[in-house]
Amino acid sequence: MNNSSSSREEVVLTENGENYNPINIGIGSVVIKILCCSIGIPLNVSIVVILTRLARRLHRKPRYFFLLAIILSYLSFFIVPVIELIYWGIYQDESLCHAYVAVIFVPQGLLLVNMLLALIDRYLAINHPLLHREKMTNRLACCLIVTCSILTVFLFKFVYIAGLDILRCEILLLHVKVASIVFIILFISCMAMNIVVYRQTKILLRESRTVETTRDDGVTANNHSTVVSPMSIHVGRKKLDQLEMEATRTLIMGVTSLCVMPCLNVVFSATFFACRLVFGQSECSNLNGIGSLIKEISLTPAVYGPIIFHVRNKELREAWANY
């Protein structure tokens, strides 16, 4: 009896004290998922095809591999809603629920990891261009992406991979705690790198106002001399404002995407566990509905994220126009 009670304390329960079915969705959720999938899947697949062709045409620059990894991460977001839709409308089997539990949290984690790798790559390209050009090869970029992706999956599913529990059609609280910790670490890292890259961009914009130029100082009576003097190059105010605004928008868009996902998940998890600690499990079961709503909101970056990349990347837009 004690073992049964202890087991029930380790999973999320409904208001009636039954095990919460994580894959149970309503008609409103079905409509949202169908809309997101019908828009997001073709959009992401088309961008993947275009990026593949673009990388081949531009000698496979490493930055396109990181961008491709981000788009593939967005595409993986739709694995969970597709499982839910199949379970809802076609095949209500417990194996689908097991697959759902095995996949949740992973797409968001992969997106954060690949965004972090892309930001680090951009930082190195800005601060150490020669070293970056020499060391950051296509093979190294692919190895980093694959290795970090595998490590991310291992961390998010450590509870099941390490055999701490078996895969069941229920939300294990230990699983949520581990995922929340990993989310927090990745979220803070991405935020920090986003700010660092933004600051470095601002520094380069300031340095672009003044360049070193070499000029001939004329012929003196006894010798010829060449004097190097600094010349202030004043970029047009309008152009400079555009560059600074572009850098600002990059930061704002990146932070906004991160705040939508996984910041909401982290805040909800913290609220849920705080509620359980203060009021007990039975008083906090009504938060399950809020969790489902946040899950729907977390799907939206997979739709608007690729659109942002498409709008802001000139080469991608040109390749799209010729596609």
N, C-alpha and C positions, 0 to 999 in steps of 0.2 A: 504494500500500500504506500509506503514511504517512497519507494522507487518510482511508482507511478506519479505521485505528487511532485517529486523532484523533476521528473521528465517533463511534466506540464509547465513547470516554472521556467523551463529552458526554451520554450517556443512561444510564438505570438498566438494569443487566444482571441476568440470573438467575445461579444458581450454575454453570450450564453455559456461561456466557459469551454467551448469546443475549439478544436484546432482551426486556426484561420487558414482558409484556402487561398493562397496568394494569386492563383490564376483565375479566380472568379471575377468576371467583369460584367458591367451593365451595358445597356443599349447606347447610352451617351458615350461611354468609353469606346465602344465598338465603332461608332461614327468617327470619332477623333482619330482612332488608329487607322481606319480605312483611308481617311483623307491624307494623313501624314505619310502613309505607305505609298499611296498612289502618286503623291508628289515627290516625296523624298527618294524613293528607290530609283525611279528613272533618272532623276536629276543627278544623284551621286554616281550611278553607273555611267552616265554619259560623260561626267567629268573625269572619272577614272580612265575611260577610253581616250579622251582628249589628252589627259596628262601623260598617258603611256606613249601616245604618238608624239607629243610635244617633247618629252624627255629624249626620245630617240632622235628627233630632228635637231635638238640642241645639245647633242653629244652627252645626254644623260647627266645633266648637272645634279650634284647631290641634293640641292635644295628641292628639286622636284620629287625626289624620293621621299623626303620628309613630308612634303605637301600631299603626295599620294598616300602615305601612311595615315595622315589625318583624315583624308576623304574616305579611306577604307574603314577607319574607325567610326566615322559617321554612318557608313553603310551598315556596319555591324549593329548599330542601334536598332535596326528593324528586325533583327532576329527575334527579340522578345515579343514585340507586338504580333509578328507573324505566328509565333507559337500560340499566343493567346487567342488570336482569331481562329486558328485551326481548332483549338480546344473548344471554343465557344460555338462554332458553326458546323464543324465537320466530325470531329473525332474526340470525344471526351474520355480520354484514357489517362491513367495515372502516370504512364511513362512520359507523356507530354509535360505533365507537371514537374516530373523529375528533371526533364530537359530545361524547363523554365528556371528552376532553382539553380541548375548548373551554370546557367548563362548570366543571370542577373548580376549587376554591378560591373561585370567585365567590360562591356563596351565603353562605359563612362571612364573606367580606369585606363583603357587603351588610348582613348582620346587625350586624356591629361598627359600620359607618358609621351605620346607622339608630339603634342604641343610643346612639352618641355624640351624634347630633343630638337625640335625646330627652332625654338628660342635660343637654345645653347649654340646651335649651328649659326644662327644669325649674329649672335654676340661675338663668336670667334671670327666670323667673316668681317665684322666691323673693326674689331680691335687688333686682330692678327691676320690680315689678309694674305700675306705671303705664306705663313705657316698653314693657314686654313686651305689655301689652294694646293699646297704640297701634300698635306696629311689627310685631308677629308676627301677620300676617294669614294667612288660609287660603291665599291665592295664594303668599305668601312661603314658607310651610311646604312647599307642593307643589313650588315651584321649587327649594328647598334639597334636598329628597329626590331629585328627578329628577336635578339637576346632580351631586350627590355620588355617586349610584348610577352614573351614566355615567362619572364620573371613576374610581370604584373598578374598574369593568370594564376601563377603559383601563389602569390600573396593573397589574392582575393578569395581563392578556393583552398587556402591552406588547411582549413578545418576538415575538409573532406579528403584532400590529398594526403594529409598526415594521418588519416584514420581516426580523428578525434570524434567523428560522428559519421553516420551513414546518410546517404542522399535520400531524403524523404520529401513528400509533398507538404512541406510546412516551412515556415520561416524560423530558422534557428537563431536565437538571440546572440550566441557567440559569433555566428557568421556575420551578423549585422555589426557587431562591435569591431571585429577585425576589419571589415570593409570600411567602416567609418574612420578608423585610425589611418588606414592607407589613403583614403580620400583626403583627409585633412593634410597629410604630409605632401601629397601631390599637389593639392590646391595651393598651399602656401608656397611651394617651390615654383609653381607656374606664375603666381602673382609676383613673387620676388624677381624672377627672371624677366617678366614683362616690364616691370618698372626699371630694371637695370638696362634693358635694351632701349627702352624709351629715353632714359637719361643719356645713354651713349649717342643716340640719334640726335638729341638736342645739342650735345657737345659738337658733333660733326657739323651741324647746321651753323653753329657759331663760328667754327673754324673756317667754314667756307667763305666767310666774309673777307678774310684776309689771306692772301697767298704770297709766297715768295717768288719774286721774279728777278731774272738776271738781265742787266742792261749794260750796254757799253758806255763807259763814262768819258769816252773821248781819248784823244791822244795828248799826252803831256809833253813837255819839252824834252825829257830824258827817257821816258819809257811809256809803254802802253799798259794800262791797268783796267781790269774788269771789276766793277764794284757790285756787290749783291746788296740790294736794299729792299726792305719790305714795301709792298704797295697794297694799299687797302682797296679791295674790290667790293664795292657796295652792290649787292644783289638787289634787284628791284624789290621795293617793299612789298608789292603785291605778290611777287613770286615767292619771297621768303615767308610771307604769311601763309601761303598755300602749302609750302613744305612743312612748316610747323604744325599747321592744322592737320595735315595728312598724318604726321607722327602722332598727334593727339588722338585722332580718330582711331588709329591702329590700337593704341592702348585702351581706349574706351570700349571698342568693339570686343577686344580680347577679354577684358575684365567682365564685360556684360555677359559674354558667353559662359565664362567661368562661374559667374554668380548664379546664372540660371541653372547650371549643372556643373559641379555637384554641390555647390554651396547650399542649395535648398535641401538636398538630401542630408547633408551634414547637420544643418540646423534642425531638421525634423528628427533625425536620430538622437541628437542631444536632448531635444524636448521630450521625446518618447521615453528615453531612459531616465531623465530627471523626473518625469511624471510617475514612472514605475517606482522610483526610489522614494518619492514623497507620499504618493497616494495608494500605491499598490497596483497590481496587474489588472484587476477587475475594473478599476476606475479609469483606466487609460485605453481600454479596448476601442473606444469611440474614435481614437486617433487613427485607426486603420483606414478609415475613409479619406482622411487628409493625406495619408501616405499614398493612396491610389491616385489622388489628384496631383500630387507632386510627381508621381511617376509619369503621368500624362504630360505635364509641363516639361519634364526632362527629355521628352522625345523631340521637342521643337528645335533644339540646336542642330539636329541632323537634317532639318529642312532649311533653316535660315543660314546656318554656317557655310554650306557650299555656295549659297547665293552671295555671301559677303566675299568669299574668295574669288568668285567669278567677276564681281563688280570691280574689285580692287586690283586684280591681276591683268595687266594689259595684254601680255602674251597669251594668257588663257582666253581672254575675250576674242582676240584675233583668231586663235585656233578654233574657237567655238563658231565664229562667223564663217570660217572656211570648212566647217565640219559637215 
